[in-house]
Amino acid sequence: MAENDIEIDGLKLHYSDTGQPDGPVVILMHGWGCDHTTVSSIASILEPKMRVLSLDLPGHGKSDEPREIWGVEDYADFVEKFIKMQGLRDFSLIGHSYGGRISIIMGARRDDINSIVLVDAAGVKPRRKLSYYLKVYSYKAMKRLLPLLFGKRTGGNMLDKYRGKVGSSDYRNSSDIMRGIMSRSVNQDLQPYMSSIKAPTLLVWGKEDTATPLSDAKIMERLIPNAGLVAFDGCGHYSFLDNPFGFKAVIREFFKIK
């Protein structure tokens, strides 16, 4: 395995370059809070026939954080700069969860993508329960009132404690910039991009996925012109880990790896 670093716009991007140097290229992108090692089992399926570039997305693994709050489009821009620096054309994309968000935008933009695999991908704005909105609006109210009632410092500490109780673990464990990116990204609905994706697209999902539910996959299958869906029983958001044998068989068939 070749581990590499490259500098793009002053930010270090860490990535692995494995498989066949002269084989068809696939760019592999992990989900939020992970790094390229999380999807190493996917890379291992492809390496006998393909060249696999597996990225640590900015703010993850050994890559630098963005200096400001990015949206998904900014991540796509960054990955496209990496592609240009590598001199790549005619490649495939595989994106799990947040990596799927980036793949959707790139798929809509470019005409040199051979194929796309979206694995339990994010991109459909979640339908929120009443409890979510109650937490959000309570937080916004406390953000205004606590500094007025208790002073800026004490009120800020109280707000941080409240946020820590109601936020997700990913949100709590992130820096301020990464929290901002996560919040901005979750609220981006990528459905308008999907009809512009030209490449054949495979959707692989866990039927028990609660982070990006199967209903999201069905929306993507309907909106992406040349898409097909495979859903595994008893699997969650990491379907490639929950059903490694089934996932391997589907990927080998899609990429014609014998």
Backbone as CSV, one residue per row, in Angstrom:
resi,resn,N_x,N_y,N_z,CA_x,CA_y,CA_z,C_x,C_y,C_z
1,MET,0.851,-1.191,0.000,0.000,0.000,0.000,0.885,1.238,0.000
2,ALA,0.619,2.163,-0.917,1.366,3.411,-0.995,0.549,4.522,-0.347
3,GLU,1.079,5.081,0.736,0.441,6.208,1.414,1.120,7.489,0.936
4,ASN,0.320,8.479,0.567,0.861,9.689,-0.023,0.204,10.928,0.564
5,ASP,0.926,12.044,0.481,0.392,13.355,0.813,0.586,14.270,-0.385
6,ILE,-0.389,15.151,-0.607,-0.296,16.141,-1.666,-0.866,17.444,-1.123
7,GLU,-0.324,18.562,-1.545,-0.812,19.855,-1.092,-1.688,20.489,-2.154
8,ILE,-2.888,20.881,-1.748,-3.846,21.530,-2.652,-4.353,22.781,-1.962
9,ASP,-4.124,23.923,-2.585,-4.549,25.214,-2.001,-4.053,25.381,-0.566
10,GLY,-2.848,24.905,-0.289,-2.264,25.048,1.034,-2.725,24.039,2.057
11,LEU,-3.580,23.088,1.653,-4.065,22.043,2.557,-3.446,20.704,2.182
12,LYS,-3.018,19.946,3.201,-2.503,18.604,2.957,-3.650,17.624,2.765
13,LEU,-3.597,16.880,1.671,-4.536,15.780,1.439,-3.759,14.477,1.519
14,HIS,-4.194,13.584,2.414,-3.583,12.267,2.539,-4.439,11.262,1.781
15,TYR,-3.777,10.315,1.090,-4.521,9.311,0.331,-3.668,8.066,0.152
16,SER,-4.319,6.959,-0.153,-3.596,5.735,-0.498,-3.775,5.471,-1.990
17,ASP,-2.763,4.897,-2.597,-2.756,4.578,-4.026,-2.384,3.111,-4.140
18,THR,-3.373,2.255,-4.383,-3.157,0.810,-4.348,-3.710,0.153,-5.607
19,GLY,-3.449,-1.134,-5.730,-3.981,-1.888,-6.865,-3.053,-1.862,-8.057
20,GLN,-3.645,-1.872,-9.244,-2.897,-1.993,-10.494,-2.590,-0.619,-11.073
21,PRO,-1.307,-0.229,-11.158,-0.955,1.122,-11.621,-1.521,1.465,-12.991
22,ASP,-1.658,0.458,-13.855,-2.152,0.711,-15.215,-3.618,0.309,-15.384
23,GLY,-4.285,-0.036,-14.287,-5.671,-0.468,-14.371,-6.638,0.703,-14.403
24,PRO,-7.909,0.438,-14.650,-8.928,1.486,-14.579,-8.930,2.120,-13.193
25,VAL,-9.115,3.431,-13.147,-8.998,4.171,-11.891,-10.356,4.303,-11.213
26,VAL,-10.359,4.094,-9.900,-11.547,4.367,-9.090,-11.123,5.235,-7.913
27,ILE,-11.899,6.271,-7.645,-11.655,7.153,-6.509,-12.650,6.786,-5.417
28,LEU,-12.140,6.466,-4.240,-12.936,5.943,-3.133,-12.979,6.988,-2.020
29,MET,-14.203,7.333,-1.579,-14.376,8.368,-0.563,-15.242,7.856,0.583
30,HIS,-14.728,8.007,1.786,-15.347,7.488,3.004,-16.450,8.421,3.499
31,GLY,-17.074,8.038,4.616,-18.129,8.833,5.234,-17.610,9.761,6.309
32,TRP,-18.535,10.547,6.865,-18.175,11.546,7.873,-17.617,10.883,9.128
33,GLY,-16.554,11.474,9.675,-15.961,10.961,10.901,-15.083,9.745,10.702
34,CYS,-14.832,9.366,9.454,-14.021,8.183,9.151,-12.761,8.615,8.402
35,ASP,-12.044,7.651,7.835,-10.919,7.946,6.952,-10.794,6.806,5.949
36,HIS,-9.734,6.818,5.160,-9.642,5.839,4.072,-9.536,4.404,4.580
37,THR,-9.078,4.217,5.829,-8.971,2.855,6.344,-10.348,2.228,6.596
38,THR,-11.360,3.067,6.822,-12.715,2.560,7.070,-13.235,1.787,5.863
39,VAL,-12.858,2.228,4.671,-13.359,1.604,3.443,-12.289,0.730,2.784
40,SER,-11.300,0.296,3.568,-10.225,-0.533,3.001,-10.744,-1.862,2.464
41,SER,-11.834,-2.377,3.053,-12.388,-3.641,2.550,-12.980,-3.464,1.157
42,ILE,-13.480,-2.268,0.854,-13.970,-1.989,-0.507,-12.787,-1.921,-1.459
43,ALA,-11.725,-1.236,-1.043,-10.528,-1.139,-1.887,-9.981,-2.515,-2.228
44,SER,-9.994,-3.422,-1.257,-9.405,-4.748,-1.479,-10.162,-5.544,-2.538
45,ILE,-11.455,-5.265,-2.708,-12.235,-5.935,-3.753,-11.763,-5.502,-5.139
46,LEU,-11.387,-4.249,-5.256,-11.073,-3.647,-6.552,-9.617,-3.796,-6.952
47,GLU,-8.732,-3.920,-5.975,-7.287,-3.863,-6.233,-6.766,-4.913,-7.205
48,PRO,-7.329,-6.122,-7.305,-6.792,-7.083,-8.278,-6.879,-6.629,-9.735
49,LYS,-7.813,-5.708,-10.052,-7.994,-5.296,-11.446,-7.905,-3.782,-11.655
50,MET,-7.958,-2.992,-10.586,-8.089,-1.553,-10.728,-7.051,-0.812,-9.896
51,ARG,-6.834,0.442,-10.253,-6.042,1.349,-9.424,-6.999,2.103,-8.514
52,VAL,-6.771,2.020,-7.210,-7.697,2.591,-6.235,-7.026,3.762,-5.515
53,LEU,-7.602,4.955,-5.661,-7.164,6.134,-4.939,-8.189,6.399,-3.844
54,SER,-7.802,6.134,-2.600,-8.712,6.250,-1.466,-8.295,7.452,-0.622
55,LEU,-9.196,8.422,-0.493,-8.847,9.715,0.090,-9.210,9.800,1.572
56,ASP,-8.386,10.530,2.320,-8.804,11.072,3.611,-9.390,12.449,3.302
57,LEU,-10.686,12.580,3.340,-11.304,13.854,3.004,-10.844,14.943,3.976
58,PRO,-10.753,16.192,3.519,-10.300,17.273,4.402,-11.058,17.295,5.735
59,GLY,-10.279,17.391,6.829,-10.866,17.352,8.160,-10.999,15.962,8.724
60,HIS,-10.493,14.957,8.001,-10.589,13.560,8.428,-9.233,12.881,8.275
61,GLY,-9.008,11.875,9.104,-7.770,11.115,8.999,-6.549,12.003,9.123
62,LYS,-5.623,11.864,8.181,-4.371,12.613,8.201,-4.411,13.858,7.310
63,SER,-5.568,14.201,6.783,-5.695,15.395,5.950,-6.014,16.618,6.806
64,ASP,-5.589,17.782,6.321,-5.857,19.028,7.041,-7.334,19.396,7.002
65,GLU,-7.761,20.142,8.022,-9.112,20.696,8.026,-9.200,21.877,7.051
66,PRO,-10.350,22.098,6.473,-10.554,23.362,5.753,-10.371,24.537,6.717
67,ARG,-10.026,25.678,6.165,-9.810,26.862,7.002,-11.106,27.612,7.269
68,GLU,-12.154,27.262,6.544,-13.447,27.904,6.716,-14.538,26.867,6.535
69,ILE,-15.764,27.263,6.767,-16.881,26.314,6.681,-17.223,26.047,5.224
70,TRP,-16.992,24.828,4.793,-17.258,24.408,3.420,-18.654,23.814,3.298
71,GLY,-19.178,23.864,2.084,-20.329,23.073,1.697,-19.857,21.871,0.895
72,VAL,-20.782,21.021,0.490,-20.408,19.829,-0.275,-19.755,20.220,-1.599
73,GLU,-20.229,21.317,-2.207,-19.645,21.774,-3.466,-18.166,22.088,-3.305
74,ASP,-17.788,22.633,-2.144,-16.373,22.942,-1.902,-15.548,21.670,-1.814
75,TYR,-16.106,20.631,-1.182,-15.414,19.342,-1.155,-15.266,18.784,-2.567
76,ALA,-16.309,18.891,-3.368,-16.235,18.412,-4.749,-15.175,19.185,-5.530
77,ASP,-15.119,20.502,-5.330,-14.088,21.318,-5.985,-12.694,20.824,-5.608
78,PHE,-12.511,20.533,-4.325,-11.207,20.102,-3.825,-10.808,18.762,-4.446
79,VAL,-11.749,17.814,-4.483,-11.455,16.509,-5.072,-11.157,16.651,-6.561
80,GLU,-11.855,17.549,-7.231,-11.604,17.750,-8.657,-10.223,18.358,-8.898
81,LYS,-9.741,19.176,-7.983,-8.375,19.693,-8.099,-7.365,18.561,-7.941
82,PHE,-7.659,17.634,-7.025,-6.807,16.453,-6.874,-6.774,15.651,-8.171
83,ILE,-7.943,15.458,-8.772,-8.035,14.697,-10.021,-7.217,15.369,-11.119
84,LYS,-7.322,16.686,-11.207,-6.570,17.428,-12.228,-5.067,17.298,-12.000
85,MET,-4.644,17.402,-10.739,-3.222,17.286,-10.434,-2.688,15.888,-10.735
86,GLN,-3.562,14.874,-10.636,-3.165,13.500,-10.939,-3.234,13.206,-12.441
87,GLY,-3.798,14.141,-13.212,-3.930,13.950,-14.655,-4.914,12.858,-15.032
88,LEU,-6.006,12.745,-14.272,-6.947,11.645,-14.468,-8.122,12.043,-15.349
89,ARG,-8.535,11.117,-16.178,-9.801,11.189,-16.902,-10.342,9.765,-17.018
90,ASP,-11.644,9.654,-17.236,-12.271,8.334,-17.403,-12.000,7.453,-16.177
91,PHE,-12.634,7.822,-15.080,-12.471,7.115,-13.817,-13.852,6.822,-13.232
92,SER,-13.879,6.027,-12.186,-15.114,5.717,-11.476,-15.055,6.304,-10.069
93,LEU,-16.233,6.460,-9.456,-16.339,6.991,-8.096,-17.081,5.994,-7.214
94,ILE,-16.601,5.830,-6.000,-17.350,5.108,-4.968,-17.392,5.997,-3.738
95,GLY,-18.585,6.286,-3.248,-18.715,7.137,-2.082,-19.642,6.535,-1.050
96,HIS,-19.142,6.406,0.166,-19.983,5.961,1.275,-20.454,7.171,2.063
97,SER,-21.730,7.258,2.358,-22.300,8.285,3.210,-21.921,9.677,2.715
98,TYR,-21.061,10.418,3.449,-20.686,11.762,3.013,-19.921,11.718,1.689
99,GLY,-19.111,10.690,1.507,-18.433,10.519,0.221,-19.424,10.377,-0.925
100,GLY,-20.613,9.853,-0.612,-21.672,9.779,-1.618,-22.176,11.155,-2.010
101,ARG,-22.254,12.071,-1.043,-22.643,13.449,-1.358,-21.717,14.045,-2.428
102,ILE,-20.419,13.897,-2.187,-19.433,14.444,-3.118,-19.565,13.772,-4.485
103,SER,-19.783,12.465,-4.482,-19.920,11.724,-5.736,-21.124,12.192,-6.540
104,ILE,-22.225,12.515,-5.849,-23.426,12.990,-6.541,-23.142,14.296,-7.266
105,ILE,-22.490,15.239,-6.597,-22.193,16.524,-7.231,-21.213,16.350,-8.384
106,MET,-20.184,15.562,-8.190,-19.223,15.341,-9.265,-19.872,14.626,-10.448
107,GLY,-20.750,13.685,-10.150,-21.440,12.967,-11.216,-22.317,13.873,-12.061
108,ALA,-22.900,14.889,-11.422,-23.741,15.836,-12.149,-22.913,16.818,-12.969
109,ARG,-21.693,17.085,-12.546,-20.848,18.083,-13.202,-20.085,17.546,-14.398
110,ARG,-19.625,16.297,-14.302,-18.601,15.807,-15.221,-19.154,14.774,-16.192
111,ASP,-18.508,14.708,-17.360,-18.900,13.712,-18.352,-17.799,12.682,-18.590
112,ASP,-16.766,12.675,-17.718,-15.676,11.708,-17.872,-15.684,10.658,-16.767
113,ILE,-16.823,10.492,-16.114,-16.959,9.478,-15.065,-17.580,8.225,-15.666
114,ASN,-16.883,7.114,-15.536,-17.347,5.865,-16.153,-18.521,5.257,-15.400
115,SER,-18.473,5.303,-14.081,-19.520,4.692,-13.268,-19.421,5.239,-11.855
116,ILE,-20.527,5.097,-11.118,-20.601,5.603,-9.743,-21.246,4.530,-8.870
117,VAL,-20.693,4.340,-7.686,-21.331,3.483,-6.683,-21.601,4.348,-5.452
118,LEU,-22.855,4.427,-5.065,-23.262,5.161,-3.874,-23.638,4.150,-2.795
119,VAL,-22.888,4.143,-1.707,-23.076,3.165,-0.635,-23.682,3.869,0.575
120,ASP,-24.941,3.553,0.864,-25.630,4.203,1.994,-25.342,5.710,1.972
121,ALA,-25.544,6.293,0.804,-25.093,7.666,0.571,-26.047,8.695,1.157
122,ALA,-25.465,9.799,1.615,-26.256,10.961,2.016,-26.522,11.815,0.782
123,GLY,-27.496,12.712,0.911,-27.800,13.605,-0.209,-29.240,14.046,-0.261
124,VAL,-30.123,13.278,0.374,-31.528,13.660,0.478,-31.714,14.329,1.840
125,LYS,-32.216,15.549,1.841,-32.395,16.269,3.105,-33.341,15.492,4.002
126,PRO,-32.915,15.222,5.241,-33.733,14.388,6.123,-35.097,15.009,6.429
127,ARG,-36.093,14.169,6.564,-37.398,14.604,7.063,-37.332,14.586,8.587
128,ARG,-37.466,15.735,9.181,-37.263,15.841,10.613,-38.527,15.551,11.412
129,LYS,-38.331,14.947,12.580,-39.416,14.759,13.527,-39.602,16.041,14.340
130,LEU,-40.761,16.154,14.986,-41.049,17.326,15.806,-39.986,17.522,16.876
131,SER,-39.485,16.430,17.430,-38.485,16.523,18.493,-37.213,17.222,18.004
132,TYR,-36.862,16.998,16.736,-35.682,17.661,16.173,-35.874,19.171,16.169
133,TYR,-37.023,19.623,15.659,-37.258,21.061,15.568,-37.351,21.685,16.956
134,LEU,-37.905,20.943,17.920,-37.949,21.454,19.285,-36.537,21.670,19.831
135,LYS,-35.625,20.724,19.545,-34.246,20.872,19.996,-33.569,22.054,19.316
136,VAL,-33.800,22.180,17.998,-33.163,23.266,17.246,-33.631,24.620,17.738
137,TYR,-34.952,24.781,17.867,-35.471,26.082,18.268,-35.171,26.379,19.743
138,SER,-35.125,25.345,20.575,-34.726,25.544,21.969,-33.286,26.024,22.038
139,TYR,-32.433,25.408,21.216,-31.031,25.817,21.193,-30.893,27.263,20.731
140,LYS,-31.629,27.642,19.686,-31.543,29.016,19.179,-32.019,30.015,20.232
141,ALA,-33.076,29.639,20.959,-33.576,30.535,22.007,-32.547,30.680,23.134
142,MET,-31.940,29.540,23.535,-30.946,29.580,24.604,-29.701,30.353,24.168
143,LYS,-29.360,30.265,22.891,-28.193,30.973,22.372,-28.356,32.481,22.522
144,ARG,-29.601,32.942,22.386,-29.878,34.374,22.542,-30.002,34.782,24.013
145,LEU,-30.676,33.925,24.813,-31.048,34.329,26.168,-29.949,34.126,27.199
146,LEU,-29.216,33.003,27.131,-28.252,32.695,28.188,-27.177,33.767,28.364
147,PRO,-26.568,34.285,27.271,-25.574,35.356,27.480,-26.178,36.614,28.099
148,LEU,-27.463,36.894,27.799,-28.110,38.072,28.370,-28.383,37.887,29.862
149,LEU,-28.775,36.659,30.236,-29.159,36.390,31.616,-27.961,36.154,32.532
150,PHE,-26.914,35.479,32.007,-25.810,35.037,32.868,-24.454,35.615,32.456
151,GLY,-24.428,36.437,31.422,-23.167,36.961,30.933,-22.608,36.109,29.817
152,LYS,-21.749,36.719,29.018,-21.255,36.042,27.815,-20.476,34.770,28.137
153,ARG,-19.585,34.819,29.133,-18.738,33.667,29.445,-19.530,32.525,30.072
154,THR,-20.269,32.833,31.145,-21.052,31.792,31.827,-22.145,31.252,30.906
155,GLY,-22.813,32.158,30.195,-23.856,31.731,29.269,-23.309,30.856,28.162
156,GLY,-22.085,31.192,27.678,-21.455,30.380,26.630,-21.126,28.984,27.121
157,ASN,-20.634,28.889,28.364,-20.334,27.567,28.936,-21.598,26.731,29.106
158,MET,-22.671,27.373,29.535,-23.941,26.667,29.704,-24.461,26.183,28.353
159,LEU,-24.273,27.007,27.325,-24.723,26.629,25.986,-23.928,25.442,25.452
160,ASP,-22.618,25.433,25.688,-21.788,24.309,25.247,-22.226,23.008,25.911
161,LYS,-22.561,23.079,27.207,-23.012,21.882,27.908,-24.332,21.375,27.320
162,TYR,-25.232,22.311,27.030,-26.520,21.923,26.440,-26.317,21.294,25.069
163,ARG,-25.461,21.923,24.268,-25.204,21.402,22.927,-24.601,20.006,23.001
164,GLY,-23.727,19.789,23.976,-23.123,18.478,24.142,-24.124,17.396,24.473
165,LYS,-25.199,17.768,25.175,-26.221,16.784,25.540,-27.125,16.435,24.367
166,VAL,-27.456,17.427,23.540,-28.448,17.185,22.491,-27.821,16.862,21.141
167,GLY,-26.528,17.186,20.943,-25.901,16.957,19.654,-25.514,15.509,19.458
168,SER,-25.291,15.123,18.191,-24.825,13.777,17.896,-23.370,13.639,18.329
169,SER,-22.871,12.397,18.426,-21.484,12.193,18.828,-20.535,12.775,17.795
170,ASP,-20.869,12.642,16.508,-20.035,13.239,15.469,-19.930,14.741,15.674
171,TYR,-21.066,15.365,15.988,-21.085,16.817,16.160,-20.280,17.222,17.389
172,ARG,-20.460,16.510,18.495,-19.774,16.854,19.736,-18.264,16.706,19.614
173,ASN,-17.814,15.710,18.844,-16.391,15.414,18.764,-15.670,16.221,17.697
174,SER,-16.367,17.103,17.001,-15.782,17.869,15.914,-15.296,19.231,16.395
175,SER,-14.365,19.811,15.634,-13.946,21.194,15.876,-15.073,22.132,15.447
176,ASP,-14.920,23.411,15.759,-15.952,24.380,15.387,-16.150,24.419,13.875
177,ILE,-15.048,24.379,13.115,-15.173,24.416,11.651,-15.872,23.166,11.144
178,MET,-15.479,22.004,11.642,-16.090,20.764,11.153,-17.548,20.667,11.593
179,ARG,-17.879,21.219,12.769,-19.280,21.274,13.180,-20.074,22.123,12.199
180,GLY,-19.490,23.253,11.816,-20.174,24.121,10.857,-20.368,23.454,9.514
181,ILE,-19.348,22.723,9.067,-19.451,22.008,7.794,-20.523,20.932,7.865
182,MET,-20.525,20.189,8.974,-21.516,19.131,9.125,-22.933,19.703,9.110
183,SER,-23.143,20.784,9.850,-24.464,21.400,9.909,-24.895,21.907,8.535
184,ARG,-23.976,22.550,7.834,-24.299,23.073,6.500,-24.598,21.948,5.521
185,SER,-23.806,20.879,5.599,-23.960,19.773,4.649,-25.272,19.024,4.839
186,VAL,-25.621,18.766,6.097,-26.848,18.022,6.384,-28.063,18.744,5.820
187,ASN,-27.993,20.055,5.791,-29.126,20.845,5.308,-29.103,21.101,3.812
188,GLN,-28.109,20.562,3.106,-28.063,20.674,1.655,-28.810,19.502,1.030
189,ASP,-29.820,19.807,0.253,-30.579,18.782,-0.456,-30.011,18.652,-1.863
190,LEU,-29.457,17.493,-2.180,-28.789,17.301,-3.462,-29.690,16.703,-4.533
191,GLN,-30.982,16.588,-4.256,-31.878,16.028,-5.270,-31.832,16.778,-6.601
192,PRO,-31.694,18.117,-6.628,-31.642,18.803,-7.927,-30.456,18.380,-8.800
193,TYR,-29.402,17.835,-8.206,-28.252,17.382,-8.986,-28.491,16.028,-9.658
194,MET,-29.361,15.221,-9.083,-29.387,13.802,-9.427,-29.794,13.517,-10.865
195,SER,-30.701,14.296,-11.406,-31.150,14.040,-12.776,-30.068,14.343,-13.804
196,SER,-29.003,15.044,-13.401,-27.918,15.394,-14.329,-26.791,14.369,-14.327
197,ILE,-26.901,13.343,-13.504,-25.852,12.323,-13.463,-25.980,11.422,-14.698
198,LYS,-24.899,11.357,-15.461,-24.918,10.599,-16.712,-24.378,9.181,-16.557
199,ALA,-23.472,8.986,-15.633,-22.803,7.691,-15.505,-23.740,6.631,-14.940
200,PRO,-23.585,5.370,-15.358,-24.320,4.274,-14.706,-24.033,4.283,-13.206
201,THR,-25.095,4.175,-12.412,-24.958,4.347,-10.959,-25.555,3.168,-10.217
202,LEU,-24.742,2.569,-9.360,-25.187,1.473,-8.506,-25.410,2.012,-7.101
203,LEU,-26.588,1.748,-6.554,-26.918,2.118,-5.178,-26.883,0.846,-4.329
204,VAL,-26.057,0.855,-3.286,-25.962,-0.298,-2.390,-26.342,0.171,-0.991
205,TRP,-27.322,-0.505,-0.389,-27.918,0.006,0.851,-28.169,-1.099,1.860
206,GLY,-28.180,-0.702,3.120,-28.674,-1.570,4.179,-30.124,-1.240,4.466
207,LYS,-30.963,-2.240,4.488,-32.396,-1.993,4.708,-32.686,-1.427,6.096
208,GLU,-31.779,-1.648,7.030,-31.982,-1.140,8.392,-31.202,0.157,8.652
209,ASP,-30.742,0.786,7.603,-29.998,2.039,7.736,-30.920,3.117,8.310
210,THR,-30.535,3.690,9.453,-31.334,4.759,10.048,-30.719,6.136,9.798
211,ALA,-29.428,6.183,9.407,-28.787,7.466,9.126,-29.200,7.997,7.757
212,THR,-29.173,7.136,6.756,-29.660,7.467,5.410,-30.614,6.334,5.013
213,PRO,-31.875,6.460,5.347,-32.808,5.339,5.206,-32.999,4.883,3.759
214,LEU,-33.518,3.668,3.638,-33.739,3.074,2.317,-34.642,3.951,1.449
215,SER,-35.522,4.719,2.056,-36.374,5.634,1.281,-35.537,6.645,0.512
216,ASP,-34.369,7.037,1.058,-33.458,7.931,0.333,-32.948,7.250,-0.930
217,ALA,-32.579,5.981,-0.794,-32.075,5.229,-1.945,-33.127,5.136,-3.046
218,LYS,-34.368,4.952,-2.657,-35.433,4.837,-3.657,-35.665,6.162,-4.380
219,ILE,-35.497,7.274,-3.657,-35.576,8.593,-4.302,-34.439,8.740,-5.307
220,MET,-33.226,8.352,-4.918,-32.087,8.436,-5.820,-32.275,7.547,-7.039
221,GLU,-32.788,6.347,-6.817,-33.012,5.430,-7.941,-33.994,6.032,-8.936
222,ARG,-34.988,6.744,-8.428,-35.987,7.360,-9.309,-35.423,8.568,-10.048
223,LEU,-34.576,9.348,-9.405,-34.103,10.599,-9.988,-32.871,10.437,-10.881
224,ILE,-31.991,9.496,-10.553,-30.779,9.293,-11.354,-31.155,8.451,-12.576
225,PRO,-30.898,8.952,-13.786,-31.419,8.302,-14.994,-31.029,6.838,-15.175
226,ASN,-29.784,6.478,-14.887,-29.328,5.118,-15.147,-28.845,4.495,-13.835
227,ALA,-29.798,4.288,-12.917,-29.456,3.808,-11.576,-30.161,2.496,-11.265
228,GLY,-29.492,1.669,-10.476,-30.077,0.436,-9.973,-29.769,0.284,-8.499
229,LEU,-30.670,-0.334,-7.766,-30.562,-0.440,-6.308,-30.448,-1.889,-5.867
230,VAL,-29.474,-2.142,-4.989,-29.348,-3.425,-4.295,-29.423,-3.128,-2.803
231,ALA,-30.357,-3.754,-2.102,-30.542,-3.507,-0.671,-30.408,-4.827,0.088
232,PHE,-29.626,-4.804,1.170,-29.346,-6.002,1.943,-30.192,-6.046,3.213
233,ASP,-30.791,-7.196,3.462,-31.544,-7.418,4.701,-30.602,-7.365,5.901
234,GLY,-31.121,-6.828,7.009,-30.396,-6.878,8.265,-29.136,-6.031,8.331
235,CYS,-28.969,-5.118,7.397,-27.760,-4.287,7.360,-28.110,-2.832,7.644
236,GLY,-27.156,-2.129,8.258,-27.352,-0.732,8.588,-26.574,0.190,7.683
237,HIS,-26.065,1.277,8.266,-25.432,2.344,7.482,-24.087,1.917,6.898
238,TYR,-23.490,0.879,7.456,-22.237,0.353,6.921,-22.515,-1.014,6.292
239,SER,-23.297,-1.008,5.246,-23.728,-2.266,4.639,-22.551,-3.084,4.116
240,PHE,-21.485,-2.394,3.704,-20.308,-3.107,3.178,-19.582,-3.876,4.273
241,LEU,-19.757,-3.462,5.527,-19.180,-4.197,6.649,-20.165,-5.210,7.226
242,ASP,-21.459,-4.880,7.182,-22.481,-5.765,7.737,-22.678,-7.017,6.887
243,ASN,-22.503,-6.892,5.586,-22.659,-8.037,4.678,-21.494,-8.038,3.689
244,PRO,-20.288,-8.341,4.145,-19.114,-8.227,3.271,-19.150,-9.153,2.062
245,PHE,-19.727,-10.353,2.228,-19.742,-11.300,1.112,-20.738,-10.871,0.036
246,GLY,-21.918,-10.453,0.465,-22.896,-9.967,-0.500,-22.417,-8.707,-1.200
247,PHE,-21.804,-7.805,-0.425,-21.295,-6.560,-1.014,-20.203,-6.861,-2.039
248,LYS,-19.300,-7.759,-1.689,-18.209,-8.112,-2.610,-18.759,-8.675,-3.912
249,ALA,-19.752,-9.539,-3.825,-20.321,-10.140,-5.027,-20.952,-9.078,-5.937
250,VAL,-21.660,-8.136,-5.329,-22.315,-7.078,-6.112,-21.277,-6.180,-6.779
251,ILE,-20.240,-5.793,-6.058,-19.210,-4.904,-6.610,-18.428,-5.614,-7.709
252,ARG,-18.082,-6.861,-7.501,-17.345,-7.613,-8.532,-18.162,-7.727,-9.802
253,GLU,-19.450,-7.925,-9.666,-20.312,-8.016,-10.844,-20.427,-6.673,-11.558
254,PHE,-20.571,-5.611,-10.781,-20.742,-4.277,-11.380,-19.497,-3.860,-12.154
255,PHE,-18.313,-4.129,-11.580,-17.066,-3.736,-12.247,-16.471,-4.844,-13.108
256,LYS,-17.188,-5.955,-13.239,-16.745,-7.065,-14.081,-15.370,-7.575,-13.651
257,ILE,-15.232,-7.766,-12.343,-13.978,-8.303,-11.804,-14.149,-9.818,-11.620
258,LYS,-13.433,-10.587,-12.358,-13.548,-12.039,-12.312,-12.456,-12.647,-11.450
